[in-house]
Amino acid sequence: MKKEQRHNIILNELHIHNRVLLTDLAGILKISIDTARRDVKELDNLQKLTKVHGGAVSNGFNIYSDRHREIYELGSKSIIAQKGISLLNNGDIVIISGGSTNIELAKLLPKNMNLTFFTPSLPMAIELLNNSSINDEVIFIGGKLSRGSQLATGGSAINILSEIKADICFLGTGYIDVNKGITAIDWEIAQMKKAMINASKKLVSLTISEKLNTHNRYKICNINSIHTLVTELDPASQILNEYRRKNITLL
């Protein structure tokens, strides 16, 4: 495979999932980790991605490094966010993780619903402060911040979640598959998101359809743990048939 093809595949993986590991790239591209590392370094030098320890993140991933960043599939994510807003009820307690689709939801929050938000995501906490009503509460769940995900992890954050029972959880979804469930690239992130699910009455996955039928190494939950799956697609789309058969509400 030519270098240009490899670079395009790397950038596409980042567009969809925001973060990739060198080991995963080596497997996808059928190259050595050293070659994957060189490719990532070259793309970093070209300012097409940001190289991090063990892999890379998309340039748009660090929300507050560039407020005018390009957001992949913004139109689709805006549609998903608008659908997600319809699931909120007055007075709800909401647990919400980060991710570009969830960020779009935060930008559309209504101003008269007296919502309480818990989030372990630093970018999300700031976005909520900027967009929520003065009558809403925003509570940051602190802990060890993951450089790759900008999410608080570890025992202290999980302990806080164990004392909460939220009405709804909007979970940032990197990988979702009808057989493998929701999975993650990082073990600590997977544990944190499990705690978020356990702390909620209802789990909502907001995801662009390109993430459907993808999976990674660490399991967060089975597919039947999801109450509502929200994509940019028409709920009647045949692409969603397997998820419909699992009795997941489609929006």
GUTOR-300693 format. One line per 4 residues: number of its first residue (from 1); their letters; for each residue x, y, z of N, C-alpha, C. Coordinates in Angstrom, 1 decimal, always signed. Layout:
% residues N
NUM	A	X Y Z X Y Z X Y Z ~ ...
//
This chain:
% residues 251
1	MKKE	+0.8 -1.2 +0.0 +0.0 +0.0 +0.0 +0.9 +1.3 +0.0 ~ +0.5 +2.2 -0.9 +1.3 +3.4 -0.9 +1.1 +4.3 +0.3 ~ +2.1 +5.1 +0.6 +2.1 +6.0 +1.7 +0.8 +6.9 +1.7 ~ +0.5 +7.4 +0.6 -0.6 +8.3 +0.5 -1.9 +7.6 +0.9
5	QRHN	-2.1 +6.4 +0.5 -3.2 +5.6 +0.8 -3.3 +5.3 +2.3 ~ -2.1 +5.0 +2.9 -2.0 +4.8 +4.4 -2.4 +6.1 +5.1 ~ -1.9 +7.2 +4.7 -2.2 +8.5 +5.3 -3.7 +8.7 +5.3 ~ -4.4 +8.5 +4.1 -5.8 +8.7 +4.0 -6.6 +7.8 +5.0
9	IILN	-6.2 +6.6 +5.1 -6.9 +5.6 +6.0 -6.7 +6.1 +7.4 ~ -5.5 +6.5 +7.8 -5.2 +7.0 +9.2 -6.1 +8.2 +9.5 ~ -6.2 +9.1 +8.6 -7.0 +10.3 +8.8 -8.5 +10.0 +8.8 ~ -8.9 +9.0 +8.0 -10.3 +8.6 +8.1 -10.7 +8.0 +9.4
13	ELHI	-9.8 +7.1 +10.0 -10.0 +6.5 +11.3 -10.1 +7.6 +12.3 ~ -9.3 +8.6 +12.2 -9.3 +9.7 +13.2 -10.6 +10.5 +13.1 ~ -11.1 +10.7 +11.9 -12.3 +11.5 +11.6 -13.5 +10.8 +12.3 ~ -13.5 +9.5 +12.2 -14.6 +8.7 +12.8 -14.5 +8.5 +14.3
17	HNRV	-13.3 +8.2 +14.8 -13.2 +7.8 +16.2 -12.4 +8.8 +17.0 ~ -11.9 +9.8 +16.4 -11.2 +10.9 +17.2 -9.8 +10.5 +17.7 ~ -9.6 +9.3 +18.0 -8.3 +8.8 +18.5 -8.0 +7.4 +18.0 ~ -6.7 +7.2 +17.7 -6.3 +5.9 +17.2 -5.0 +5.5 +17.9
21	LLTD	-4.7 +4.2 +18.1 -3.5 +3.7 +18.6 -2.6 +3.2 +17.5 ~ -1.3 +3.3 +17.7 -0.3 +2.8 +16.7 -0.5 +1.3 +16.5 ~ -0.8 +0.6 +17.6 -1.0 -0.9 +17.4 -2.2 -1.2 +16.5 ~ -3.3 -0.4 +16.7 -4.4 -0.6 +15.8 -4.2 -0.2 +14.4
25	LAGI	-3.4 +0.9 +14.2 -3.1 +1.3 +12.8 -2.3 +0.2 +12.1 ~ -1.3 -0.4 +12.9 -0.5 -1.4 +12.3 -1.3 -2.6 +11.8 ~ -2.3 -2.9 +12.6 -3.2 -4.0 +12.2 -4.1 -3.7 +11.1 ~ -4.6 -2.5 +11.1 -5.5 -2.1 +10.0 -4.8 -2.0 +8.6
29	LKIS	-3.6 -1.4 +8.7 -2.8 -1.2 +7.5 -1.9 -2.3 +7.1 ~ -1.7 -3.3 +8.1 -0.8 -4.5 +7.9 +0.6 -4.0 +7.6 ~ +1.1 -3.1 +8.6 +2.4 -2.6 +8.6 +3.0 -2.7 +10.0 ~ +4.3 -2.4 +10.1 +4.9 -2.5 +11.4 +4.5 -1.3 +12.2
33	IDTA	+4.7 -1.4 +13.5 +4.4 -0.2 +14.4 +5.3 +0.9 +14.1 ~ +6.6 +0.6 +13.8 +7.5 +1.6 +13.4 +7.1 +2.4 +12.2 ~ +6.5 +1.7 +11.2 +6.0 +2.4 +10.0 +4.8 +3.3 +10.4 ~ +3.9 +2.7 +11.2 +2.8 +3.5 +11.6 +3.2 +4.7 +12.4
37	RRDV	+4.2 +4.6 +13.2 +4.8 +5.7 +14.0 +5.3 +6.8 +13.0 ~ +6.0 +6.4 +12.0 +6.6 +7.3 +11.0 +5.4 +8.0 +10.3 ~ +4.4 +7.3 +9.9 +3.3 +7.9 +9.2 +2.6 +9.0 +10.0 ~ +2.4 +8.6 +11.3 +1.8 +9.6 +12.2 +2.6 +10.8 +12.4
41	KELD	+3.9 +10.6 +12.5 +4.8 +11.7 +12.7 +4.8 +12.6 +11.5 ~ +4.8 +12.0 +10.3 +4.7 +12.9 +9.1 +3.4 +13.7 +9.0 ~ +2.3 +13.0 +9.4 +1.0 +13.7 +9.4 +0.9 +14.8 +10.4 ~ +1.6 +14.5 +11.5 +1.7 +15.6 +12.6 +2.5 +16.8 +12.1
45	NLQK	+3.6 +16.5 +11.4 +4.4 +17.6 +10.8 +3.6 +18.4 +9.8 ~ +2.7 +17.7 +9.1 +1.9 +18.4 +8.1 +0.6 +19.1 +8.8 ~ +0.5 +18.9 +10.1 -0.5 +19.5 +10.9 -1.9 +19.0 +10.5 ~ -1.9 +17.7 +10.1 -3.2 +17.0 +9.8 -3.8 +16.2 +10.9
49	LTKV	-3.0 +16.0 +12.0 -3.4 +15.3 +13.2 -2.5 +15.8 +14.3 ~ -2.7 +15.3 +15.5 -1.9 +15.6 +16.7 -1.3 +14.3 +17.2 ~ +0.0 +14.1 +17.2 +0.6 +12.9 +17.7 +0.6 +13.0 +19.2 ~ +0.2 +11.8 +19.8 +0.3 +11.7 +21.3 +1.0 +10.4 +21.6
53	HGGA	+1.3 +10.1 +22.8 +1.9 +8.9 +23.2 +1.1 +7.7 +22.8 ~ +1.7 +6.9 +22.0 +1.1 +5.6 +21.6 +0.1 +5.7 +20.4 ~ +0.0 +6.9 +19.9 -1.0 +7.0 +18.8 -1.2 +8.5 +18.3 ~ -2.5 +8.8 +18.0 -2.7 +10.2 +17.5 -4.2 +10.5 +17.8
57	VSNG	-4.5 +11.8 +17.9 -5.8 +12.3 +18.0 -6.1 +13.3 +16.9 ~ -7.4 +13.5 +16.5 -7.7 +14.4 +15.5 -7.4 +15.8 +15.9 ~ -7.2 +16.7 +15.0 -6.9 +18.1 +15.4 -8.2 +18.7 +16.0 ~ -9.3 +18.3 +15.7 -10.6 +18.8 +16.3 -10.9 +18.3 +17.6
61	FNIY	-10.1 +17.3 +18.1 -10.4 +16.6 +19.4 -10.3 +17.5 +20.6 ~ -9.2 +18.3 +20.6 -9.0 +19.2 +21.7 -9.8 +20.4 +21.5 ~ -11.0 +20.4 +22.1 -12.1 +21.3 +21.8 -11.6 +22.8 +22.0 ~ -10.8 +23.0 +23.0 -10.5 +24.4 +23.4 -9.1 +24.9 +22.9
65	SDRH	-8.5 +24.1 +22.1 -7.2 +24.5 +21.5 -7.6 +25.4 +20.3 ~ -8.7 +25.2 +19.7 -9.1 +25.9 +18.5 -10.7 +25.9 +18.4 ~ -11.3 +27.0 +18.8 -12.7 +27.1 +18.8 -13.3 +27.1 +17.4 ~ -12.5 +27.3 +16.4 -12.9 +27.3 +15.0 -12.5 +26.1 +14.2
69	REIY	-12.3 +25.0 +14.9 -11.8 +23.8 +14.3 -12.8 +23.2 +13.4 ~ -12.4 +22.4 +12.5 -13.3 +21.7 +11.6 -13.8 +20.4 +12.3 ~ -15.1 +20.3 +12.3 -15.8 +19.2 +12.9 -16.2 +18.2 +11.8 ~ -15.8 +16.9 +11.9 -16.1 +15.9 +11.0 -17.6 +15.6 +11.0
73	ELGS	-18.3 +15.6 +9.9 -19.7 +15.3 +9.7 -20.6 +16.2 +10.7 ~ -20.3 +17.5 +10.7 -21.0 +18.4 +11.5 -22.5 +18.4 +11.3 ~ -22.9 +18.3 +10.0 -24.3 +18.3 +9.7 -25.0 +17.1 +10.3 ~ -24.4 +15.9 +10.2 -25.0 +14.7 +10.8 -25.0 +14.8 +12.3
77	KSII	-24.0 +15.3 +12.9 -23.9 +15.5 +14.4 -24.9 +16.5 +14.9 ~ -25.2 +17.5 +14.1 -26.2 +18.5 +14.5 -27.6 +17.8 +14.5 ~ -27.9 +17.0 +13.5 -29.2 +16.3 +13.4 -29.3 +15.4 +14.7 ~ -28.3 +14.6 +15.0 -28.3 +13.7 +16.1 -28.5 +14.5 +17.4
81	AQKG	-27.8 +15.7 +17.6 -28.0 +16.5 +18.8 -29.4 +17.0 +18.9 ~ -30.0 +17.4 +17.8 -31.4 +17.9 +17.9 -32.3 +16.8 +18.3 ~ -32.1 +15.6 +17.8 -32.9 +14.4 +18.3 -32.7 +14.2 +19.7 ~ -31.4 +14.2 +20.2 -31.1 +13.9 +21.6 -31.8 +14.9 +22.5
85	ISLL	-31.9 +16.2 +22.2 -32.5 +17.2 +23.0 -33.9 +16.8 +23.3 ~ -34.6 +16.2 +22.4 -36.0 +15.8 +22.6 -36.2 +14.8 +23.7 ~ -35.1 +14.1 +24.1 -35.2 +13.1 +25.2 -35.2 +13.7 +26.6 ~ -34.9 +15.0 +26.7 -34.7 +15.6 +28.0 -36.1 +16.0 +28.5
89	NNGD	-36.3 +15.9 +29.8 -37.5 +16.4 +30.5 -37.1 +17.4 +31.6 ~ -38.1 +18.2 +31.9 -37.8 +19.3 +32.9 -37.4 +18.6 +34.2 ~ -36.3 +19.2 +34.8 -35.8 +18.7 +36.1 -34.9 +17.5 +36.0 ~ -34.6 +17.0 +34.8 -33.8 +15.8 +34.7 -32.4 +16.0 +35.3
93	IVII	-31.9 +14.9 +35.9 -30.5 +14.8 +36.3 -29.8 +14.0 +35.2 ~ -28.8 +14.6 +34.6 -28.2 +14.1 +33.4 -26.7 +13.8 +33.6 ~ -26.2 +12.6 +33.2 -24.8 +12.3 +33.1 -24.4 +12.3 +31.7 ~ -23.4 +13.1 +31.4 -23.0 +13.2 +30.0 -21.5 +13.2 +29.8
97	SGGS	-21.0 +12.4 +28.9 -19.5 +12.3 +28.7 -19.2 +13.3 +27.6 ~ -17.9 +13.3 +27.1 -17.5 +14.2 +26.1 -17.8 +13.7 +24.7 ~ -17.0 +14.2 +23.7 -17.2 +13.7 +22.4 -17.9 +14.8 +21.6 ~ -17.5 +14.9 +20.3 -18.0 +16.0 +19.4 -19.5 +16.0 +19.3
101	TNIE	-20.2 +14.9 +19.2 -21.6 +14.8 +19.1 -22.3 +15.3 +20.3 ~ -21.8 +14.9 +21.5 -22.4 +15.4 +22.8 -22.1 +16.9 +22.9 ~ -21.0 +17.4 +22.4 -20.7 +18.8 +22.5 -21.8 +19.6 +21.7 ~ -22.2 +19.0 +20.5 -23.2 +19.7 +19.7 -24.5 +19.7 +20.5
105	LAKL	-24.8 +18.6 +21.2 -26.0 +18.6 +22.0 -26.0 +19.7 +23.1 ~ -24.9 +19.9 +23.7 -24.7 +20.9 +24.8 -25.0 +22.3 +24.2 ~ -24.6 +22.5 +22.9 -24.8 +23.8 +22.3 -26.3 +24.2 +22.1 ~ -27.2 +23.1 +22.1 -28.6 +23.3 +21.8 -29.5 +23.3 +23.0
109	LPKN	-28.9 +23.3 +24.2 -29.7 +23.1 +25.4 -30.8 +24.2 +25.6 ~ -32.0 +23.8 +25.8 -33.1 +24.8 +26.1 -32.8 +25.5 +27.4 ~ -33.3 +26.7 +27.6 -33.0 +27.5 +28.7 -34.0 +27.5 +29.9 ~ -35.0 +26.6 +29.8 -36.0 +26.6 +30.8 -36.4 +25.3 +31.4
113	MNLT	-35.4 +24.4 +31.6 -35.7 +23.0 +32.0 -35.1 +22.7 +33.3 ~ -34.4 +23.5 +34.0 -33.8 +23.3 +35.3 -33.1 +21.9 +35.4 ~ -32.1 +21.8 +34.6 -31.4 +20.5 +34.5 -30.2 +20.5 +35.4 ~ -29.8 +19.3 +35.8 -28.6 +19.1 +36.6 -27.7 +18.2 +35.8
117	FFTP	-26.5 +18.6 +35.5 -25.5 +17.9 +34.7 -24.4 +17.4 +35.6 ~ -24.0 +16.1 +35.4 -22.8 +15.6 +36.0 -21.9 +15.2 +34.8 ~ -20.7 +15.6 +34.7 -19.8 +15.2 +33.6 -18.4 +15.0 +34.1 ~ -17.7 +13.9 +33.7 -16.3 +13.7 +33.9 -15.4 +14.3 +32.8
121	SLPM	-16.0 +14.9 +31.8 -15.3 +15.5 +30.7 -15.0 +17.0 +30.9 ~ -13.7 +17.3 +30.9 -13.4 +18.7 +31.1 -13.9 +19.6 +29.9 ~ -13.8 +19.2 +28.6 -14.3 +20.1 +27.6 -15.9 +20.2 +27.7 ~ -16.5 +19.1 +28.1 -18.0 +19.2 +28.2 -18.4 +20.1 +29.4
125	AIEL	-17.7 +20.0 +30.5 -18.0 +20.9 +31.6 -17.9 +22.4 +31.2 ~ -16.9 +22.7 +30.4 -16.8 +24.1 +30.0 -17.9 +24.5 +29.0 ~ -18.2 +23.5 +28.1 -19.3 +23.8 +27.1 -20.6 +24.0 +27.8 ~ -20.9 +23.2 +28.8 -22.1 +23.3 +29.6 -22.2 +24.6 +30.3
129	LNNS	-21.1 +25.1 +30.9 -21.1 +26.4 +31.6 -21.4 +27.5 +30.6 ~ -20.9 +27.3 +29.3 -21.1 +28.4 +28.3 -22.5 +28.4 +27.7 ~ -23.2 +27.2 +27.8 -24.5 +27.1 +27.1 -25.7 +26.8 +27.9 ~ -25.5 +26.3 +29.1 -26.7 +26.0 +30.0 -27.3 +27.2 +30.6
133	SIND	-28.5 +27.1 +31.1 -29.2 +28.2 +31.7 -28.7 +28.5 +33.1 ~ -28.9 +29.7 +33.5 -28.5 +30.0 +34.9 -29.2 +29.2 +35.9 ~ -30.3 +28.6 +35.5 -31.1 +27.7 +36.5 -30.6 +26.3 +36.4 ~ -29.7 +26.0 +35.5 -29.1 +24.6 +35.5 -27.9 +24.5 +36.4
137	EVIF	-27.6 +23.3 +36.8 -26.4 +23.0 +37.6 -25.5 +22.2 +36.8 ~ -24.2 +22.6 +36.9 -23.1 +21.8 +36.2 -22.1 +21.3 +37.3 ~ -22.0 +20.0 +37.4 -21.1 +19.4 +38.4 -20.0 +18.6 +37.7 ~ -18.8 +19.0 +37.9 -17.7 +18.3 +37.3 -17.2 +17.1 +38.2
141	IGGK	-17.2 +15.9 +37.6 -16.7 +14.7 +38.4 -15.2 +14.7 +38.2 ~ -14.5 +15.0 +39.2 -13.0 +15.1 +39.1 -12.3 +13.7 +39.3 ~ -11.1 +13.7 +38.9 -10.3 +12.5 +39.0 -9.0 +12.7 +38.1 ~ -8.3 +11.6 +37.9 -7.1 +11.7 +37.0 -7.6 +11.9 +35.6
145	LSRG	-7.1 +13.0 +35.0 -7.5 +13.3 +33.6 -6.7 +12.5 +32.6 ~ -7.4 +11.8 +31.7 -6.8 +11.1 +30.6 -6.4 +12.0 +29.5 ~ -5.1 +12.0 +29.2 -4.7 +12.9 +28.1 -5.3 +12.6 +26.8 ~ -5.6 +11.3 +26.5 -6.2 +10.9 +25.3 -7.6 +11.3 +25.1
149	SQLA	-8.4 +11.2 +26.2 -9.8 +11.5 +26.1 -10.3 +12.8 +26.8 ~ -9.4 +13.4 +27.6 -9.8 +14.6 +28.4 -10.9 +14.3 +29.3 ~ -11.0 +13.0 +29.8 -12.0 +12.5 +30.7 -11.4 +12.1 +32.0 ~ -12.0 +12.5 +33.1 -11.6 +12.1 +34.5 -11.8 +10.6 +34.6
153	TGGS	-10.8 +9.9 +35.2 -10.9 +8.5 +35.4 -10.4 +8.1 +36.8 ~ -10.5 +6.9 +37.2 -9.9 +6.4 +38.4 -11.0 +6.3 +39.5 ~ -10.5 +5.8 +40.7 -11.4 +5.4 +41.8 -12.2 +6.5 +42.3 ~ -11.7 +7.7 +42.4 -12.4 +8.8 +43.0 -13.6 +9.2 +42.2
157	AINI	-13.4 +9.3 +40.8 -14.5 +9.6 +39.9 -15.6 +8.5 +39.9 ~ -15.1 +7.2 +39.9 -16.1 +6.1 +40.0 -16.9 +6.1 +41.3 ~ -16.2 +6.5 +42.4 -16.9 +6.5 +43.7 -18.0 +7.6 +43.7 ~ -17.7 +8.8 +43.1 -18.8 +9.8 +43.0 -20.0 +9.3 +42.2
161	LSEI	-19.7 +8.6 +41.1 -20.8 +8.1 +40.3 -21.6 +7.1 +41.0 ~ -21.0 +6.3 +41.9 -21.7 +5.3 +42.7 -22.8 +5.9 +43.6 ~ -22.7 +7.2 +43.9 -23.7 +7.8 +44.8 -24.7 +8.6 +44.0 ~ -24.8 +8.4 +42.7 -25.7 +9.1 +41.8 -26.7 +8.1 +41.1
165	KADI	-27.9 +8.5 +40.9 -28.8 +7.8 +40.0 -29.5 +8.8 +39.1 ~ -28.9 +9.0 +38.0 -29.4 +10.0 +37.0 -30.6 +9.5 +36.2 ~ -31.3 +10.4 +35.7 -32.5 +10.1 +34.8 -32.0 +9.6 +33.5 ~ -30.9 +10.1 +33.0 -30.5 +9.8 +31.6 -29.0 +10.0 +31.5
169	CFLG	-28.4 +9.1 +30.7 -26.9 +9.2 +30.4 -26.7 +9.3 +28.9 ~ -26.1 +10.4 +28.5 -25.7 +10.5 +27.1 -24.2 +10.1 +27.1 ~ -24.0 +8.9 +26.5 -22.6 +8.3 +26.5 -21.9 +8.6 +25.2 ~ -20.8 +9.2 +25.2 -20.0 +9.3 +24.0 -19.6 +7.9 +23.6
173	TGYI	-19.8 +7.6 +22.3 -19.6 +6.3 +21.8 -18.6 +6.2 +20.7 ~ -17.5 +5.6 +21.0 -16.4 +5.5 +20.0 -16.6 +4.3 +19.1 ~ -17.1 +3.2 +19.6 -17.3 +2.0 +18.8 -18.6 +1.3 +19.3 ~ -19.4 +0.9 +18.3 -20.6 +0.2 +18.7 -20.9 -0.9 +17.7
177	DVNK	-21.3 -2.1 +18.2 -21.5 -3.2 +17.3 -22.7 -4.0 +17.9 ~ -23.5 -4.5 +17.1 -24.7 -5.2 +17.6 -24.3 -6.5 +18.4 ~ -23.2 -7.1 +18.1 -22.8 -8.3 +18.8 -21.8 -8.0 +19.9 ~ -20.9 -7.1 +19.7 -19.8 -6.7 +20.6 -20.2 -5.7 +21.7
181	GITA	-21.4 -5.0 +21.4 -21.8 -3.9 +22.3 -21.0 -2.6 +22.1 ~ -20.9 -1.8 +23.1 -20.1 -0.6 +23.1 -18.8 -0.9 +23.7 ~ -17.7 -0.5 +22.9 -16.4 -0.8 +23.4 -15.5 +0.5 +23.3 ~ -14.3 +0.4 +23.9 -13.5 +1.6 +24.0 -12.0 +1.2 +23.7
185	IDWE	-11.2 +2.2 +23.4 -9.8 +2.0 +23.1 -9.0 +1.9 +24.3 ~ -9.5 +2.4 +25.5 -8.7 +2.5 +26.7 -9.4 +1.8 +27.9 ~ -8.7 +1.0 +28.6 -9.3 +0.3 +29.7 -9.9 +1.2 +30.8 ~ -9.2 +2.2 +31.2 -9.7 +3.1 +32.3 -10.9 +3.9 +31.8
189	IAQM	-11.0 +4.3 +30.5 -12.1 +4.9 +30.0 -13.3 +4.0 +30.0 ~ -13.1 +2.7 +29.7 -14.2 +1.7 +29.7 -14.7 +1.6 +31.1 ~ -13.9 +1.6 +32.1 -14.4 +1.4 +33.5 -15.2 +2.6 +33.9 ~ -14.7 +3.8 +33.5 -15.4 +5.0 +33.9 -16.8 +5.1 +33.2
193	KKAM	-16.9 +4.7 +31.9 -18.1 +4.7 +31.2 -19.1 +3.6 +31.8 ~ -18.6 +2.5 +32.2 -19.4 +1.5 +32.9 -20.1 +2.1 +34.1 ~ -19.3 +2.9 +34.9 -19.8 +3.5 +36.1 -20.9 +4.5 +35.8 ~ -20.7 +5.2 +34.6 -21.7 +6.2 +34.2 -23.0 +5.5 +33.9
197	INAS	-22.9 +4.4 +33.2 -24.1 +3.6 +32.9 -24.8 +3.1 +34.1 ~ -24.0 +2.6 +35.1 -24.6 +2.0 +36.3 -25.3 +3.1 +37.1 ~ -24.9 +4.4 +36.9 -25.4 +5.5 +37.7 -26.6 +6.1 +37.0 ~ -27.2 +5.5 +36.0 -28.2 +6.1 +35.2 -29.4 +5.1 +35.0
201	KKLV	-30.6 +5.7 +34.9 -31.8 +4.9 +34.7 -31.9 +4.5 +33.2 ~ -31.4 +5.4 +32.3 -31.6 +5.2 +30.9 -30.3 +5.6 +30.2 ~ -29.9 +4.7 +29.3 -28.6 +4.9 +28.5 -29.0 +5.3 +27.1 ~ -28.4 +6.5 +26.6 -28.6 +6.9 +25.3 -27.3 +7.0 +24.6
205	SLTI	-27.2 +6.4 +23.4 -26.0 +6.5 +22.6 -26.2 +7.4 +21.4 ~ -25.5 +8.5 +21.4 -25.5 +9.4 +20.2 -24.3 +9.1 +19.3 ~ -24.6 +8.7 +18.1 -23.5 +8.3 +17.3 -23.8 +8.4 +15.8 ~ -22.8 +8.9 +15.1 -22.9 +8.9 +13.6 -22.9 +7.5 +13.1
209	SEKL	-23.6 +7.2 +12.0 -23.8 +5.9 +11.5 -22.5 +5.2 +11.1 ~ -21.4 +6.0 +10.8 -20.1 +5.4 +10.4 -19.5 +4.6 +11.5 ~ -19.9 +4.8 +12.8 -19.4 +4.1 +13.9 -20.1 +2.8 +14.1 ~ -21.3 +2.6 +13.5 -22.0 +1.3 +13.7 -21.2 +0.2 +13.1
213	NTHN	-21.3 -1.0 +13.8 -20.6 -2.2 +13.4 -19.1 -2.1 +13.5 ~ -18.6 -1.3 +14.4 -17.1 -1.2 +14.7 -16.9 -1.6 +16.2 ~ -15.8 -2.1 +16.5 -15.5 -2.4 +17.9 -14.0 -2.3 +18.2 ~ -13.7 -2.3 +19.5 -12.3 -2.2 +19.9 -12.1 -3.2 +21.0
217	RYKI	-11.0 -3.0 +21.8 -10.5 -4.0 +22.7 -11.3 -4.1 +24.0 ~ -11.8 -3.0 +24.6 -12.3 -3.1 +25.9 -13.8 -2.8 +25.9 ~ -14.5 -3.8 +26.5 -16.0 -3.7 +26.5 -16.5 -2.8 +27.6 ~ -17.5 -2.0 +27.2 -18.2 -1.1 +28.2 -19.5 -1.8 +28.6
221	CNIN	-20.3 -2.2 +27.6 -21.6 -2.8 +27.9 -22.1 -3.6 +26.7 ~ -23.1 -4.5 +27.0 -23.8 -5.2 +25.9 -24.7 -4.3 +25.2 ~ -25.0 -4.6 +24.0 -25.9 -3.8 +23.1 -27.3 -3.6 +23.8 ~ -27.8 -4.6 +24.5 -29.1 -4.5 +25.1 -29.1 -3.6 +26.3
225	SIHT	-28.0 -3.1 +26.7 -28.0 -2.1 +27.8 -28.4 -0.7 +27.3 ~ -28.4 -0.5 +26.0 -28.8 +0.8 +25.4 -30.3 +0.9 +25.3 ~ -30.8 +2.0 +25.9 -32.3 +2.2 +25.8 -32.6 +2.9 +24.4 ~ -31.8 +3.9 +24.1 -32.1 +4.6 +22.8 -30.8 +4.8 +22.0
229	LVTE	-30.9 +4.5 +20.8 -29.8 +4.7 +19.8 -30.2 +5.9 +18.9 ~ -29.4 +6.9 +18.9 -29.7 +8.1 +18.1 -28.6 +8.3 +17.0 ~ -29.0 +8.2 +15.8 -28.1 +8.5 +14.6 -28.7 +9.5 +13.7 ~ -28.0 +9.9 +12.7 -28.5 +10.9 +11.7 -29.5 +10.2 +10.7
233	LDPA	-29.6 +8.9 +10.8 -30.4 +8.1 +9.8 -31.9 +8.2 +10.2 ~ -32.7 +8.0 +9.2 -34.1 +7.7 +9.5 -34.2 +6.5 +10.3 ~ -35.0 +6.5 +11.4 -35.1 +5.3 +12.3 -35.6 +4.1 +11.5 ~ -36.2 +4.2 +10.4 -36.7 +3.1 +9.6 -35.6 +2.5 +8.7
237	SQIL	-34.4 +3.1 +8.7 -33.4 +2.7 +7.8 -33.0 +1.2 +8.0 ~ -32.8 +0.6 +6.8 -32.4 -0.9 +6.9 -31.1 -1.1 +7.6 ~ -30.2 +0.0 +7.6 -28.9 -0.1 +8.2 -29.1 -0.4 +9.7 ~ -30.2 +0.0 +10.3 -30.5 -0.2 +11.7 -31.3 -1.4 +12.0
241	NEYR	-31.5 -2.3 +11.1 -32.4 -3.4 +11.3 -31.9 -4.3 +12.4 ~ -30.6 -4.6 +12.5 -30.1 -5.5 +13.5 -30.3 -4.9 +14.9 ~ -30.1 -3.6 +15.0 -30.3 -2.9 +16.3 -31.8 -2.9 +16.7 ~ -32.7 -2.8 +15.7 -34.1 -2.8 +15.9 -34.5 -4.1 +16.5
245	RKNI	-33.9 -5.2 +16.0 -34.2 -6.6 +16.4 -33.8 -6.8 +17.9 ~ -32.9 -5.9 +18.4 -32.5 -6.0 +19.8 -33.5 -5.2 +20.7 ~ -34.6 -4.7 +20.1 -35.6 -3.9 +20.9 -35.0 -2.6 +21.4 ~ -34.0 -2.1 +20.7 -33.5 -0.7 +21.1 -34.4 +0.3 +20.4
249	TLL	-34.8 +1.3 +21.2 -35.5 +2.5 +20.6 -34.6 +3.2 +19.7 ~ -35.1 +3.5 +18.5 -34.3 +4.2 +17.5 -34.8 +5.5 +17.2 ~ -33.9 +6.5 +17.2 -34.4 +7.9 +17.0 -33.6 +8.6 +15.9
//
